[in-house]
Amino acid sequence: MKPDASKGDKMKLPVHIQFHDMEPSDALEASAREHAHRLESFAPDIMACHVHIDLEQKHKHQGRPFGVRIDVTLPGHELVVNRVQNEDVYVALRDAFDHMKRQLEDVVRKRRRQEKQHALALHGELVRLDDAGGFGFIRTPAGDEYYFSRDNVAGTPFEHLQIGSAVQFIPEAGDEGFQAKRVSLGKHGMGEPPAE
């Protein structure tokens, strides 16, 4: 009989707990759910959490360790902690969730960096280019102009840029006014909002 995935579940997401080669334990299930609930504080958009608890058959002379595997699904990511073993099933469970917590923290850190960069990006249109000098100017929909040099162009050779092209860039206040860093060709014309 499969444990009821919704019984006593504090999380919005489904937590599936499976026992293999051992009797299901309400106390162990409650502990697994509590650990899973804590993961949600690191990444509230977790879609599913699967916990597999096995009584391993190997090492009969050294005792029979428990193995814990955790699979967590969140948008764009499938995270797996594979077979954390210990003769104390609660220690194996705790260690497996500690590994998963570290993976989630890495994902959240990367997302924050990407969101920060995305939030800072502005869109504009190339209004002047000086091929000989290797610089140009971008005008934003708000009417501000940003200077950039060929060193700040990403993904496209400076020589391939054309007046009127839509670009996105990271704004920076320089000693001599507004400057654009990481200039790249964008898909947005003037006044169009960036895609989510």
Secondary structure as UniProt FT lines:
FT   TURN            5..8
FT   STRAND          15..20
FT   HELIX           26..42
FT   TURN            44..45
FT   STRAND          48..55
FT   HELIX           60..62
FT   STRAND          66..74
FT   TURN            75..76
FT   STRAND          77..86
FT   HELIX           89..120
FT   STRAND          122..130
FT   TURN            131..134
FT   STRAND          135..139
FT   TURN            141..142
FT   STRAND          145..149
FT   HELIX           150..152
FT   HELIX           158..160
FT   TURN            163..164
FT   STRAND          166..174
FT   TURN            175..176
FT   STRAND          177..185
FT   TURN            190..191
//
